[in-house]
């Protein structure tokens, strides 16, 4: 495994999200404005109520974790510090694997295009090298 580039406290210096909705634990690779690799260890609390006796990490939380990964890429750029990265679109998301407590999600975002405050990133989540989800996210950076 890679060295940790950003721990949770350092992520909180970039993202406005806080527990229980901060869904990335550490960043292992960061190229501001271009690429981020992060990790999320799925907990029982992450799956609370989904489903009793059969905990499954909700797909929407996987997408949100991927979006937060991309937000680190964009908001780590000096010109975007202190701003928000918001969803502008979720395209072609496909779920390939159920994620459960104890799974470690490896999250990746490659920023593809940026035009003004709008950008797109290719995202993928995997567990132990097995694809869990992939797709394209569109974001808008604002105040």
N, C-alpha and C positions, 0 to 999 in steps of 0.2 A: 504494500500500500504506500501511497505517496505521503510525503510530509504534509502537515497541516499548514496552509498558507494563511488562513483566517480562522480564528476560533469563534465561538458564539458571541463573545463580547465585541470582537472586531466586526463581525457581521452586523451586530446591532448599531454600530457606528455608521453603517452604510444604509441599512434598511430600517424603515420605521416600524416594522412588524415586531410584536412581542408575544410571549407565551399567552395562550396556547396556540397562537396562529403563526408563530415563526416556525417554519417547517424545514429549515436546513440547519444541521448541527455544526458543520465545518466545511470550509472551502479548501480543496486540495490543489486546485490549479486556477489561476486568474490571469487573463490577458485583458485589461480594461478595454471595454468597447468591442471585444471580439469573442472571447471564450471564457466559460467558467465550468469547472467540474466541482461538484459538491457532494456531500453525503447526508443522509437522513436515516437514523435508526428508528424503525417503526416500534412504537410502544403500545401497550394495552390501552393507555389513555387516548392515544391517537384513534383507536378503533371503538371507543366507548359507544355502545348502542348500535353498532354496525357490525355484526349482528350478535345479540346475546347468545353465548355458547358457541359461536362460530365467528370470532373476530376477523374482519377483513378491513384493511386500510382503504378508505373510500377513494375511488378514482378521482373525484374532484380535489382531494387533498394531494394526490400525486401531481395533478396538473398545477395546482397552486405551488407546490414545492418546486416544480420545474420553472414556473414563472418567477419565483423568488430567486432561483439560480440565475436566470437571465437578468433580473433586476440588479443583482450584484455586478454583473458585467457592465451594465449601462451606468448605474449610479456610482460606480467606483471611479468613473472619469471625473477629473477635477471640475469640469464645467457643469456637471450634473449633481455634484454633492449637495445634499439637503433637499433635493427634489423628490418627486414621487414617480414611480413607473406603474402605470395602470394598464389593465387589459384593454385592448382594442379589438382583439379577435382570437379565437381558438379554432384552428383548422386541422382537419385530417388527423385528429387524435385517435389512436388505436391502442387498446389495452390488450396485452398479450399474456399476462401472468397475474394471478392473484398475489397480493402482498399481505403479509400477516405480521403480528408482533414478533420481534426478533430479527426480521429481515432488515438488511442494510441496503437502502436504495442508493445507487450511484446515479447521480443526476448530472446531465450535461446540457449545455446550451451553447450553440454556435450562432452568433449574431450574423445574419446574412446581409440585410440591407438596413440603412438608416437614411431617411429623408426628412430633414428638419426634426421635429419632435416624435416622429413615427418610425418604428422599426419592426423588423421581423427576425425571429430566431428559430432555428431547428432545434428541437429538444428530444431527449431520450432519457428514459429511466431504466435501469437494469438492476438485477439482484444476482450477485455471483456470476456476472457475465451473461446472464439470461435476460433478454429483452422483456421489460415489464410494460412500457408505454413509449410511444413516440408521436411526434406531430410537429406542428408549426404554431407558434404564438406570435401575435402582433401586439405591440405595446405602444403606449403614448407616454412621453415624459412631460410632466407638468410641475407647476409650483405646489 
